[in-house]
Amino acid sequence: YIPREEREKRLRQWAIDYGEDPDKFMTIYRDRIMSDADIIDFARDQNLDPEELMDMSRRERLISEDIYLREWEDEGIPRSYVYNG
């Protein structure tokens, strides 16, 4: 187990070693992790394979999500329920 502070220190050092701004890198990295976690939660809720969704490009994911939302709307489930449910 690596403590959070040590992981963050290593990521910051990696960013510096590769010529990246460590603050921007950490923000992008954190946002990417949160996005991936949302995809995994969505896949599990819908009995889908998370790895299949992770292999999609961002554009493909958005299209896939819109298709699911439209199907649910056709079944009478509003988008607000899906996002707030």
C-alpha positions as CSV (number, residue, x, y, z in Angstrom):
1,Y,0.0,0.0,0.0
2,I,1.3,3.4,-1.0
3,P,-0.1,6.4,1.0
4,R,-1.9,9.0,-1.0
5,E,0.7,11.7,-0.3
6,E,3.4,9.4,-1.7
7,R,1.3,8.6,-4.8
8,E,0.7,12.3,-5.5
9,K,4.4,13.1,-5.0
10,R,5.3,10.4,-7.5
11,L,2.8,11.7,-10.0
12,R,4.0,15.2,-9.6
13,Q,7.6,14.1,-10.1
14,W,6.6,12.1,-13.2
15,A,4.9,15.3,-14.7
16,I,8.1,17.3,-14.0
17,D,10.3,14.6,-15.5
18,Y,8.3,14.6,-18.7
19,G,8.1,18.4,-19.0
20,E,4.5,18.8,-17.8
21,D,3.1,21.4,-15.4
22,P,2.5,19.3,-12.3
23,D,-0.6,21.3,-11.2
24,K,-2.3,20.9,-14.6
25,F,-1.3,17.3,-14.8
26,M,-2.7,16.4,-11.4
27,T,-6.0,18.1,-12.3
28,I,-6.3,16.3,-15.6
29,Y,-5.3,13.0,-14.0
30,R,-7.8,13.4,-11.2
31,D,-10.6,14.3,-13.7
32,R,-9.7,11.3,-15.8
33,I,-9.9,9.0,-12.8
34,M,-13.3,10.4,-11.8
35,S,-14.6,10.0,-15.4
36,D,-13.4,6.4,-15.5
37,A,-15.1,5.7,-12.2
38,D,-18.4,7.1,-13.5
39,I,-18.1,4.8,-16.6
40,I,-17.5,1.8,-14.4
41,D,-20.5,2.6,-12.1
42,F,-22.7,3.1,-15.2
43,A,-21.6,-0.2,-16.7
44,R,-22.3,-2.1,-13.5
45,D,-25.7,-0.5,-13.1
46,Q,-26.7,-1.5,-16.6
47,N,-25.1,-5.0,-16.5
48,L,-22.6,-4.0,-19.1
49,D,-18.9,-4.9,-19.4
50,P,-16.9,-1.9,-18.1
51,E,-13.9,-2.9,-20.1
52,E,-15.9,-2.6,-23.3
53,L,-16.9,0.9,-22.4
54,M,-13.4,1.9,-21.3
55,D,-12.1,0.9,-24.8
56,M,-14.4,3.4,-26.5
57,S,-13.3,6.8,-27.5
58,R,-14.9,9.8,-25.7
59,R,-17.1,10.4,-28.8
60,E,-18.2,6.7,-28.8
61,R,-19.1,6.8,-25.1
62,L,-21.2,10.0,-25.6
63,I,-23.0,8.4,-28.5
64,S,-23.6,5.2,-26.5
65,E,-24.9,7.1,-23.5
66,D,-27.3,9.1,-25.7
67,I,-28.6,5.9,-27.3
68,Y,-29.3,4.5,-23.8
69,L,-31.0,7.7,-22.7
70,R,-33.2,7.8,-25.7
71,E,-34.2,4.1,-25.2
72,W,-35.1,4.9,-21.6
73,E,-37.1,8.0,-22.7
74,D,-39.0,5.7,-25.1
75,E,-39.9,3.6,-22.1
76,G,-41.2,6.6,-20.2
77,I,-38.1,7.2,-18.0
78,P,-37.1,10.9,-18.2
79,R,-33.4,11.9,-18.3
80,S,-33.8,13.8,-15.1
81,Y,-34.7,10.5,-13.3
82,V,-31.7,8.7,-14.9
83,Y,-29.2,11.4,-13.7
84,N,-30.8,12.1,-10.3
85,G,-32.3,8.6,-9.6
